[in-house]
Amino acid sequence: MYLLLAILAITIVLFVWDKYPPDVVALMSMLALFLFGILDLSETLSGFSNPTVIMIAALFIIGEGLSRTGWTALAGRKFVKLAKKSNNKLLILITLGSGLLSGVVSNTGAVAALMPMTVSAAWTAGTLPSKLLIPMAYGSNTGGLLTLTGTPPNIIVSDTLIQNGMDGFSFFEFSLIGIPLLIITLLYFRYIGQKLLPARESKDRPINIDSEMHKWIEDYSIGHNLYRLRIRSMSPLLNTRIAEWNLEEKYGVSIVRLRRRHSKPFKRQSKFVEIPLQGTKLLYHDIIIVKGSTEAVDKLILDFNLVIIPNDKELKEELINLEVGMAQMVVTPSSRLVGQTVAMGTYLEQTGIQLLGASRGNKPLTESKIKIHAGDSFVVRGPWKKIDNLKSIHENLVIVGSPEAMSKDVDMLSYRSFIAMGALLMLILLLVFDVMPGSVAALICAGIVMLTGCVPIAKAYSGISWTSVIMIAAMIPMGLALQKTGLAQIAANGLVNSLGAIHPTALLAGIFLVTSLFSQAISNSATAILMAPITLYASGKLGLSVEPFLMVVAVSASTACLTPVATPTNAMVMTAGNYKFADYFKVGAPLLLLLFITTIILVPLIWPY
């Protein structure tokens, strides 16, 4: 027992000291429990097979699917638009949104779904993720008290009532205390908490594709020579293939994009051919986006009986989407492309990547054909995956920025977007109706996201915050050790028995404090399992109604907010927000005090002794 206390104290000190990564500290703590004989091997490694840990990893993949299919960028921009450039409004919207979503799906599911969007919204609004992610996590913890299925401790205390021959809590009964606590959380972050949140730069700041494209348009004069043309019924291009006309050689014009608009019976098609190939067939009413000088395009219009169409769309919408994107490429002196002559609008050999614009010495090159020099930079367009692989095909090229990160900032939707959203909604329904264990449901939905291409299988694991997952898995054995040695029960029984002799409210406060204390070091589910029978025994021995005391167990287990390991949601945001261990205590201590006071006042009024 004393060894366990020493290991727990050293673990907390190392977390606060912050010299070592939190997952490394957790692993050292886990190994110490085994090496000193407190736990056997299976108990030591039990966290890595824990359903909660598996569910969290799967939820990260589902969140990555929402990010890669446009939902997070779109939601982030909508949140920023609703906030109207007010960071205070954005803070409230995100905290409230995570709280309400946690009432429908688990709080871990809510955080996994909202975290990428929150990071995107933070950068778009000109603030930092560290100013929003802890409020989102704490909002989800409090929002989990809105329904029976919002968080595991709710189910645990309700099942305790049923197992002892009493009526369990109804589905929305938790909202009687959950709504006031969520309001307290919102008010706290609006007026107090936001001043305590750290301002920490994140290492993975997302690229703002709007600002990047604006820069490229200016530096490379991309938008000045793009035109939209429609193929008329008398055009010689009709029903021919692009290769037959050699437009690049004869006219200095290349086709960048093609939109099918011809009609079929009972159906009007509108389909883009993002990368038109030489074998692509041109049909009646097709709209082609071409690149070339004004004189060349005028000649093309006259020779082929085409109609120019005003460009009523933003250039971004014409050139990029979830499948096809743009990037900046720099040619190094040792590249085999140096000395080659290329025409703007053509495709690099073996890559399927199109050259849209060129710059030399920070000045745009407007010639139709360019002899490549070392140091020349180009804006290229093609499938995101091919842009990412460009360096492996053409050595000694530098791709500026991250095409993968830019693709996540595209706020357009595709059919895969609705598959990813459908997977999330399916997960919510499976959890609400308790069709199967949450970990199995999350794995099934993560599998759907991967197998349908919403997240490339090769990229799926990179979307998981392994620091958070490993830290949670490695700290679960600590809870098992507290129960196995009897330390948790001794501490809980002593406090409950002493306070119970004073007044029921003193007992209620003691249960809150003990449960909250244990929840800072072990999972809220394990804490609820530990405290529920002790609370049932203590309240029954004093002849008091058990409902208010078990409700306090659920509340205090779910609102633990002093450490990153207190709840899975706290751990999930640690890496993304670049938080330190002490940040949680600094922000969470005043909030926990407010929630404690509110709970002790309201619970006896709603559920009398």
C-alpha positions in Angstrom: 0.0 0.0 0.0 2.8 2.4 0.9 4.7 1.5 -2.3 1.6 2.3 -4.3 1.3 5.7 -2.6 4.9 6.4 -3.4 4.5 5.4 -7.1 1.3 7.5 -7.4 3.0 10.5 -5.8 6.1 10.3 -8.1 3.8 9.9 -11.1 1.9 13.1 -10.3 5.2 15.0 -9.6 6.6 13.8 -13.0 3.3 14.9 -14.7 3.5 18.3 -13.2 7.3 18.7 -13.8 6.6 18.1 -17.5 10.2 17.1 -18.3 9.1 13.9 -19.9 6.2 13.3 -22.3 3.0 12.3 -20.5 2.7 9.0 -22.2 6.3 8.1 -21.1 5.5 9.0 -17.5 2.4 6.9 -17.6 4.3 3.9 -19.1 7.0 4.3 -16.3 4.2 4.3 -13.7 2.7 1.2 -15.2 6.0 -0.6 -15.3 6.7 0.3 -11.6 3.5 -1.3 -10.6 4.7 -4.6 -12.1 8.3 -4.4 -11.0 7.4 -3.9 -7.4 4.9 -6.8 -7.5 1.8 -4.8 -7.0 0.2 -6.1 -10.2 0.9 -9.2 -12.2 1.6 -9.1 -16.0 -2.0 -9.4 -17.2 -3.1 -6.7 -14.8 -0.3 -4.4 -15.8 -1.2 -4.7 -19.5 -4.9 -4.7 -19.0 -5.2 -1.0 -20.1 -4.2 -1.9 -23.7 -7.2 -4.3 -24.0 -9.6 -1.9 -22.3 -12.7 -1.3 -24.4 -12.5 2.5 -23.7 -9.0 2.7 -25.1 -9.9 0.8 -28.2 -13.0 3.0 -28.6 -11.0 6.2 -28.3 -8.5 5.0 -31.0 -11.4 4.2 -33.3 -13.0 7.6 -32.7 -9.8 9.3 -33.7 -10.1 7.5 -37.1 -13.8 8.6 -37.5 -12.7 12.2 -36.6 -10.0 12.0 -39.2 -12.6 10.9 -41.8 -14.7 13.9 -41.0 -11.6 16.1 -41.4 -10.5 14.6 -44.7 -13.9 14.8 -46.3 -14.5 18.5 -45.7 -16.8 18.5 -42.7 -14.3 20.0 -40.1 -13.2 22.8 -42.4 -16.8 23.6 -43.3 -18.0 23.4 -39.7 -15.1 25.5 -38.5 -15.9 28.3 -41.0 -19.6 28.1 -40.0 -18.7 28.5 -36.4 -16.4 31.4 -37.1 -19.2 33.0 -39.2 -21.7 32.6 -36.4 -19.2 34.0 -34.0 -18.9 37.1 -36.2 -15.2 37.6 -35.4 -15.8 37.4 -31.7 -13.6 34.9 -29.9 -15.9 35.0 -26.9 -18.8 33.8 -29.1 -16.7 31.1 -30.7 -15.7 29.9 -27.2 -19.3 29.7 -26.1 -20.4 28.0 -29.4 -17.8 25.3 -29.2 -18.3 24.6 -25.4 -22.1 24.5 -25.9 -21.8 22.4 -29.0 -19.6 19.8 -27.3 -21.9 19.7 -24.3 -25.1 19.1 -26.4 -23.4 16.5 -28.6 -22.2 14.7 -25.5 -25.8 14.3 -24.4 -26.4 12.2 -27.6 -23.2 10.4 -28.1 -20.5 9.6 -25.5 -18.3 12.5 -24.5 -15.3 10.8 -26.0 -17.2 10.5 -29.3 -18.2 14.2 -29.1 -14.6 15.3 -28.6 -13.2 13.0 -31.4 -15.8 14.5 -33.8 -15.3 18.1 -32.8 -11.6 18.3 -32.1 -10.4 18.7 -35.7 -13.1 21.3 -36.4 -12.2 23.2 -33.2 -8.5 23.4 -34.2 -9.6 24.6 -37.7 -12.0 27.2 -36.3 -9.3 28.5 -33.9 -6.8 29.2 -36.6 -9.5 30.6 -38.9 -10.6 33.0 -36.2 -7.1 34.1 -35.5 -6.9 32.5 -32.0 -5.0 29.4 -30.7 -6.4 25.9 -30.3 -5.2 26.0 -26.6 -7.8 28.7 -26.1 -10.7 26.4 -27.1 -9.8 22.7 -26.6 -10.0 22.5 -22.8 -13.4 24.3 -22.8 -14.5 21.8 -25.4 -13.3 18.9 -23.3 -14.8 20.2 -20.1 -18.0 21.1 -21.9 -18.3 17.5 -23.2 -17.7 16.2 -19.6 -20.5 18.3 -18.2 -22.8 17.7 -21.2 -22.4 14.0 -20.7 -24.7 14.5 -17.7 -27.7 15.4 -19.9 -28.7 11.8 -20.6 -28.3 8.3 -19.3 -26.0 7.3 -22.1 -23.9 10.5 -22.1 -21.1 9.1 -20.0 -20.4 5.6 -18.5 -20.7 6.7 -14.8 -24.4 7.5 -15.5 -25.1 4.0 -16.6 -23.1 2.5 -13.7 -25.0 4.4 -10.9 -28.4 3.6 -12.6 -27.5 -0.1 -12.9 -26.5 0.0 -9.2 -30.1 1.0 -8.3 -31.6 -1.6 -10.6 -29.4 -4.4 -9.2 -30.6 -3.5 -5.7 -34.3 -3.7 -6.5 -34.9 0.0 -7.1 -36.0 2.0 -10.2 -33.0 3.2 -12.2 -32.7 6.8 -13.3 -34.7 7.6 -16.5 -33.0 8.6 -19.7 -33.4 12.4 -19.3 -33.4 12.5 -15.5 -29.7 13.4 -15.4 -30.5 16.6 -17.3 -32.1 18.1 -14.2 -28.6 18.6 -12.8 -26.8 18.4 -16.1 -28.4 21.5 -17.6 -27.5 23.8 -14.6 -23.9 22.5 -14.6 -23.5 23.0 -18.3 -24.8 26.6 -17.9 -22.3 27.1 -15.1 -19.5 25.8 -17.3 -20.4 28.1 -20.1 -20.5 31.2 -17.8 -17.2 30.2 -16.2 -15.3 30.0 -19.5 -16.9 33.2 -20.8 -16.0 35.3 -17.8 -13.2 33.5 -15.8 -11.8 30.5 -17.5 -10.7 32.1 -20.8 -8.3 34.4 -18.8 -6.7 31.3 -17.3 -6.3 29.3 -20.5 -2.7 29.2 -21.9 -1.7 30.7 -25.2 0.4 28.0 -26.7 1.5 27.6 -30.3 0.6 24.3 -31.8 3.2 22.4 -33.9 0.7 21.3 -36.5 -0.8 24.6 -37.5 -3.1 23.9 -40.4 -2.6 25.7 -43.7 -5.3 28.2 -44.7 -5.9 27.3 -48.3 -7.8 30.6 -49.0 -4.8 32.7 -48.0 -2.4 30.4 -49.9 -4.4 30.6 -53.1 -4.7 34.4 -52.8 -0.9 34.5 -52.5 -0.4 32.2 -55.5 -2.9 34.1 -57.7 -0.9 37.3 -57.0 2.6 35.9 -57.2 2.0 33.6 -60.2 -0.8 35.5 -62.1 -2.8 32.3 -62.2 -6.2 33.8 -62.5 -5.4 36.2 -65.3 -5.3 33.6 -68.1 -8.0 31.2 -67.2 -11.2 31.2 -69.3 -14.5 29.3 -69.3 -15.7 28.2 -72.8 -18.8 26.3 -73.9 -18.8 23.9 -76.8 -21.6 24.7 -79.2 -23.5 22.3 -81.5 -21.6 23.5 -84.6 -18.1 23.3 -83.0 -15.5 21.1 -84.8 -14.5 19.9 -81.3 -17.9 18.1 -80.9 -17.5 14.3 -80.3 -13.7 14.4 -80.8 -10.9 13.7 -78.4 -8.5 16.3 -77.0 -5.5 14.6 -78.5 -6.8 15.1 -82.1 -6.3 18.9 -81.9 -2.9 19.4 -80.3 -4.2 22.6 -78.7 -1.0 23.2 -76.7 1.3 23.2 -79.7 -1.0 25.0 -82.2 -2.6 27.5 -79.9 -0.6 27.6 -76.7 -3.8 26.7 -74.8 -4.3 23.8 -72.4 -7.6 22.4 -70.9 -7.5 22.6 -67.1 -10.9 21.3 -66.2 -14.0 20.0 -68.0 -17.7 20.0 -67.0 -20.2 17.7 -68.6 -23.6 19.4 -69.1 -25.2 17.4 -71.9 -28.7 16.1 -71.2 -30.1 12.6 -71.0 -33.8 11.6 -70.9 -35.3 12.6 -67.5 -31.8 13.5 -66.2 -29.5 16.5 -66.4 -25.9 15.6 -65.8 -23.3 18.0 -64.3 -20.0 16.3 -63.8 -16.5 17.7 -63.6 -13.5 16.0 -65.3 -10.9 17.3 -62.9 -7.8 16.2 -64.9 -8.8 16.0 -68.6 -6.6 13.5 -70.4 -5.6 13.4 -74.1 -8.1 10.7 -74.6 -11.0 12.6 -73.0 -14.0 13.0 -75.4 -15.5 16.4 -75.9 -19.4 16.5 -76.0 -22.1 19.0 -76.7 -22.6 21.7 -74.1 -19.4 20.8 -72.3 -17.8 23.7 -70.4 -14.0 23.7 -70.6 -11.7 25.8 -68.4 -8.7 26.7 -70.5 -5.4 28.4 -69.7 -3.7 30.6 -72.3 -3.1 34.2 -73.4 -6.0 36.4 -74.3 -5.0 36.4 -78.0 -4.6 32.6 -78.1 -8.0 32.0 -76.4 -9.7 34.5 -78.8 -8.3 32.6 -81.8 -9.5 29.3 -80.2 -13.0 30.7 -79.8 -13.2 31.8 -83.5 -11.7 28.7 -85.0 -13.8 26.2 -83.0 -17.1 28.2 -82.7 -17.0 28.4 -78.9 -18.8 30.7 -76.4 -17.0 32.4 -73.5 -18.8 32.2 -70.2 -18.4 34.8 -67.4 -16.5 33.3 -64.5 -19.1 33.6 -61.7 -17.3 31.3 -59.3 -14.3 31.9 -57.0 -11.1 30.6 -58.5 -10.7 28.2 -55.6 -14.0 26.5 -56.5 -12.7 26.0 -60.1 -9.3 24.6 -59.3 -9.5 22.6 -56.0 -11.8 20.2 -54.2 -11.4 17.1 -51.9 -9.9 15.1 -54.7 -7.8 17.6 -56.6 -5.6 20.3 -55.2 -2.7 22.7 -55.7 0.7 23.1 -54.2 3.9 25.1 -54.6 6.9 23.3 -56.0 10.6 24.5 -56.2 13.2 23.0 -58.5 16.6 22.5 -56.9 19.9 22.8 -58.9 20.4 19.0 -59.1 16.9 18.2 -60.5 16.7 16.6 -63.9 14.0 19.1 -64.8 16.6 21.9 -65.0 17.2 22.9 -68.7 14.0 21.3 -69.9 11.5 23.5 -71.8 7.9 23.1 -70.7 4.6 24.8 -71.7 2.3 26.2 -69.0 -0.7 24.0 -68.6 1.0 20.8 -69.6 1.5 17.8 -67.4 4.8 16.6 -65.8 5.8 13.3 -67.3 4.7 10.2 -65.3 3.0 12.3 -62.6 -0.4 13.5 -63.9 0.5 16.9 -62.3 -0.3 20.0 -64.3 1.9 23.2 -64.3 -0.4 26.2 -63.7 2.0 29.0 -63.1 5.7 29.8 -62.8 7.8 32.3 -61.0 11.5 33.2 -61.1 13.1 35.7 -58.7 9.7 36.4 -57.1 8.4 37.6 -60.5 5.7 35.7 -62.5 6.7 34.2 -65.8 4.0 34.9 -68.4 5.6 33.1 -71.4 3.7 30.2 -72.8 6.9 28.1 -72.8 9.5 28.2 -70.1 13.0 26.8 -69.9 13.4 25.6 -66.4 16.2 27.1 -64.2 17.3 26.0 -60.8 15.3 27.9 -58.2 12.2 28.3 -60.4 9.0 27.8 -58.5 5.8 26.5 -59.9 2.2 26.2 -58.8 1.0 22.7 -59.7 -2.4 21.1 -59.8 -3.4 17.5 -59.6 -4.8 14.8 -57.3 -3.8 15.4 -53.7 -2.2 12.0 -53.5 -0.1 12.5 -56.6 1.1 15.9 -55.4 2.1 14.2 -52.1 4.0 11.5 -54.1 5.6 14.0 -56.5 9.0 14.0 -54.8 9.3 10.2 -55.1 8.9 10.4 -58.9 10.9 13.5 -59.5 13.9 13.7 -57.2 15.3 17.0 -56.0 12.0 18.9 -56.0 10.8 20.7 -52.9 7.1 20.8 -52.1 6.4 23.8 -50.0 4.0 23.1 -47.1 2.0 20.0 -46.7 -0.5 19.0 -49.5 -2.1 16.6 -47.0 -2.7 19.4 -44.5 -4.0 21.7 -47.3 -6.5 19.0 -48.4 -8.0 19.0 -44.9 -8.7 22.8 -45.2 -11.0 22.3 -48.3 -14.5 23.1 -47.2 -16.3 21.4 -50.1 -18.2 18.2 -49.7 -18.3 15.0 -51.9 -20.1 11.7 -51.7 -17.4 10.5 -49.3 -18.3 13.4 -47.0 -21.8 11.9 -46.5 -20.3 8.4 -45.9 -18.2 9.8 -43.1 -21.1 11.7 -41.6 -23.2 8.6 -42.0 -20.7 6.6 -40.1 -20.8 9.1 -37.2 -24.6 9.1 -37.2 -24.6 5.3 -37.2 -22.2 5.3 -34.2 -24.6 7.7 -32.4 -27.6 5.5 -33.0 -25.7 2.3 -32.0 -24.7 3.9 -28.7 -28.1 5.5 -28.0 -30.0 2.3 -28.5 -27.2 0.2 -26.9 -27.2 -2.3 -29.9 -23.7 -3.4 -29.1 -20.7 -2.5 -27.0 -19.4 1.0 -27.7 -15.9 -0.2 -28.6 -17.3 -2.6 -31.2 -19.6 0.0 -32.6 -16.7 2.5 -32.9 -14.5 -0.1 -34.6 -17.3 -1.0 -37.2 -17.8 2.7 -38.0 -14.0 3.3 -38.2 -13.8 0.4 -40.6 -16.5 1.9 -42.8 -14.6 5.2 -42.9 -11.4 3.4 -44.0 -12.8 0.9 -46.4 -14.8 3.6 -48.3 -11.7 5.7 -48.8 -12.8 8.6 -46.5 -9.5 8.0 -44.8 -6.8 6.1 -46.8 -5.9 3.0 -44.9 -2.2 3.9 -45.0 -3.1 7.3 -43.3 -5.6 6.0 -40.7 -3.1 5.3 -37.9 -1.4 8.7 -38.4 -4.8 10.3 -37.5 -4.7 8.7 -34.0 -3.2 10.8 -31.2 -1.1 7.9 -29.8 0.2 10.1 -26.9 -3.3 10.3 -25.6 -4.2 6.7 -26.3 -1.0 5.3 -24.7 -1.3 7.6 -21.7 -4.9 6.5 -21.0 -4.0 2.8 -21.4 -1.0 3.0 -19.2 -2.8 4.8 -16.4 -5.8 2.3 -16.2 -3.7 -0.2 -14.1 -3.2 2.5 -11.5 -7.0 2.3 -10.8 -6.8 -1.4 -10.6 -3.9 -1.2 -8.1 -5.8 1.3 -5.9 -8.7 -1.2 -5.7 -6.5 -4.3 -5.4 -4.5 -3.0 -2.4 -7.7 -1.8 -0.7 -6.3 1.8 -0.5 -9.2 3.3 -2.3 -11.9 1.6 -0.1 -10.1 2.4 3.1 -9.9 6.1 2.2 -13.5 6.2 0.9 -15.0 4.4 3.9 -13.2 6.5 6.5 -14.3 9.8 5.0 -17.9 8.6 4.3 -18.4 7.2 7.8 -17.0 10.2 9.6 -18.9 12.8 7.6 -22.1 10.7 7.6 -22.4 11.2 11.4 -22.4 15.0 11.0 -25.2 15.7 8.4 -26.5 14.2 5.1 -25.1 17.2 3.2 -21.7 16.7 4.8 -21.8 13.1 3.6 -22.9 14.3 0.1 -20.0 16.7 0.0 -17.6 14.0 1.2 -18.7 11.6 -1.5 -18.3 14.3 -4.2 -14.8 15.1 -3.0 -13.6 11.5 -2.6 -15.0 10.5 -6.0 -13.5 13.6 -7.6 -10.1 12.9 -6.0 -10.0 9.3 -7.3 -11.2 10.4 -10.7 -8.1 12.6 -11.1 -5.9 9.5 -11.1 -8.1 6.7 -12.4 -10.8 6.5 -15.0 -14.2 7.9 -14.2 -15.8 4.6 -15.0 -13.5 2.8 -12.5 -14.2 5.5 -9.9 -17.9 5.1 -10.3 -17.7 1.3 -10.0 -15.6 1.7 -6.8 -17.8 4.4 -5.2 -21.3 3.2 -6.1 -21.4 0.2 -3.6 -19.7 2.2 -0.8 -22.2 5.1 -1.3 -25.2 2.7 -1.4 -24.0 1.1 1.9 -23.4 4.4 3.7 -26.7 6.0 2.7 -28.7 2.8 3.5 -27.0 2.5 6.9 -28.1 6.0 7.8 -31.7 5.4 6.5 -31.4 8.0 3.7 -32.6 7.9 0.1 -29.8 6.5 -2.1 -30.7 8.5 -5.3 -29.1 11.9 -4.3 -25.8 10.2 -3.3 -25.5 8.0 -6.4 -26.3 11.1 -8.5 -23.4 12.9 -6.9 -21.1 9.9 -7.7 -22.1 10.3 -11.4 -21.6 14.1 -11.3 -18.3 14.1 -9.5 -16.8 11.2 -11.6 -17.8 13.0 -14.8 -16.6 16.5 -14.0 -13.1 15.6 -12.9 -11.0 18.4 -14.4 -7.8 18.8 -12.5 -5.5 16.4 -14.5 -5.2 15.3 -18.1 -5.8 11.7 -17.1 -9.0 12.5 -15.1 -11.2 11.7 -18.1 -10.4 10.3 -21.6 -11.6 13.6 -23.1 -9.1 15.6 -21.1 -6.3 13.4 -22.4 -7.5 13.5 -26.0 -7.0 17.3 -26.3 -3.6 17.4 -24.5 -1.4 17.0 -27.6 -3.6 19.0 -30.0 -3.6 22.0 -27.5 0.0 21.5 -26.6 -1.1 21.6 -22.9 1.0 21.1 -19.8 -0.1 19.0 -16.8 -0.4 22.2 -14.7 -2.8 23.9 -17.2 -5.6 21.5 -16.3 -5.3 22.3 -12.6 -5.1 26.0 -13.2 -8.2 26.1 -15.4 -10.1 23.2 -13.7 -9.8 24.0 -10.0 -12.1 27.1 -10.0 -14.6 25.3 -12.3 -14.6 22.2 -10.0 -15.3 24.4 -7.0 -18.3 26.0 -8.8 -19.6 22.6 -9.9 -19.2 21.3 -6.4 -21.2 24.2 -4.8 -23.9 24.0 -7.4 -24.2 20.2 -7.1 -24.4 20.2 -3.3 -27.1 22.9 -3.4 -29.3 21.5 -6.2 -29.1 17.7 -5.8 -30.9 17.5 -2.4 -33.6 19.8 -3.8 -34.2 17.6 -6.9 -33.7 14.3 -5.1 -34.6 14.8 -1.4 -32.9 12.8 1.3 
